[in-house]
Each structure stands twice: as C-alpha cells, then as structure tokens.
C-alpha cells in the first residue's frame, strides 16, 4: 500500500475526464445520447453486438443451432461499436435500455420481442428451439445453476480484475490483489467441476458452456487481458482441457468471427447476413475492394 489514498467526498460528482480505457463512453446516467434507428435484415432474428466475451455468446448459440440444421434460427448480425458510443443510439436503447451488447429482436412475433442480457438470450433461444438445455429437471437445474454462476461471477473477472489489471489508467496493488484472488478462486471452482465432468454441467454441451467459455476459456488461453502467466492459468488443467475442446467446435469458430473488428482480417466478419459471408465477406476479402 502507498500513502496515495483516496478520500471520498460527501457527495460524488461525475468527472468525465477520469481516465481509463472506456472513460469516453462511461457515464452515470441511462438513456440515448443521439437518434439512430437500428437496421433490420431479412431474417427472423436480428442481433446487435460486438465480439466481446458477452457478445459472442449470442452468435455462438445461433451458429450452434444452425449447425444442427435448424434453418429457423437464421439471423442477421449488425455491428455495434461500443467504443464509439453506438449503444447509446435511440434504436439500441429501445432494444436494450441498459445500453449493453448483445441485444436481439425476435421478429417471429408481432410486434417483435426484444431480448437483452446475454444469459437471457441464451435461455430464450434454448427454450424456443428446444436445444442445449436438458429437459430432465436435475440436468436442467444444473445447467441453470452454472448459467447464473457465470452471470454473477464474470463481473468480478471483467469489471474487477480485467479493469484494474489491464485498463485502469494506473495500477494499484490492492484492487489487483483483491480481484486476482477472486478470479483464481473462480478458476478453481471450474477446475474442480470439470475434473468430474466433460462439460460444465455434465456430459452434455449446453448453454452453460456457451456462457462461461467466452470469458474463462479466453482467459486461460491468454486471449483476454494477457494475464495467463500472471494467473498461472496452466495449473488449471481441467479448465485448459475444456477450453481447448470447446474452441475446436466449428460453430464456436464461426461465432467468434461475427461482429469482430480486431485481429487477423480473415477472422473478422463485421456483419453476418448469410452463411456464405464466412467465405465471402471477411475483412481480408472486402478490404482490397474498399468495402467495409
């Protein structure tokens, strides 16, 4: 600890220049900042997202459903650039008043049904199509246990550890230690569960895996925060085994590409409107012709 401590004022005031990787879009109020309607494609489901750990849950689920031959799960995926504040457009706020990606509109209903929060989207689609969620009460409950575990745990990983370790304007020992301890505890929880189970909730691949893998699989494989060595990720052998197995699923590979704007151009599909887009409209195919 240092002597450079912070004494909170009696009443907090917003400092828009407080720094950090997301200081330009973080704000203490909700609602839209500008008028902008959301685009609507030809398919029943419209996804508005970015390929963050939360965002890819939805696109992985859709690609897994399509891989099962469920043509009714066709979808359009539209890019929402959160660092540019597009999530505060009026149309997006109507789809998700919390202004977080992903958001989804189901146009098989009239008026269309809005679905927001990644866990809600996974559960909605699982129930709608009868896939990736067991019907047996015991297996279903175990899947739901782990789905909600992720919803409660990931904020400590992303908003806690990830923020202070990777994004905060200055590094401080106390918050990094506090959240590192919690993240390592969570990894140990997963490692113990996966010691006796092929997948998170048992022998069956479910929405629990789709929810947890984008965060914790990416963490141990050093895909987020570049913290695998710091966390000794290699010691969580069961998590590593599971992370590698999920990563090899073709639908997961496709889902990770959708709404991705970084990394290799061949792995970026800014918008997805057809299965052929994975072959024809990745950034390495579009950039030479000047398309975006």
Secondary structure, DSSP 8 states (H G I E B T S, - for coil): --S------SS----TT--STTTTT--S--S-SB-------SSSEEEEE-SSTTHHHHHHHHHHHHHTT-GGG-EEEEE--GGGTGGGBHHHHHH-TT--S-EEEETTSSS-EEEESHHHHHHHHHHHHT-SS-SSHHHHHHHHHHHHHHHHHHHIIIIIIIIIIIISSS--HHHHHHHHHHHHHHHHHHHHHHHS-SBTTBSS--HHHHHHIIIIIHHHTT-STT-TTTTTGGG-HHHHHHHHHHHT-HHHHHHHHBT--SS-GGG-BS-BSSTTHHHH-SHHHHGGGT--
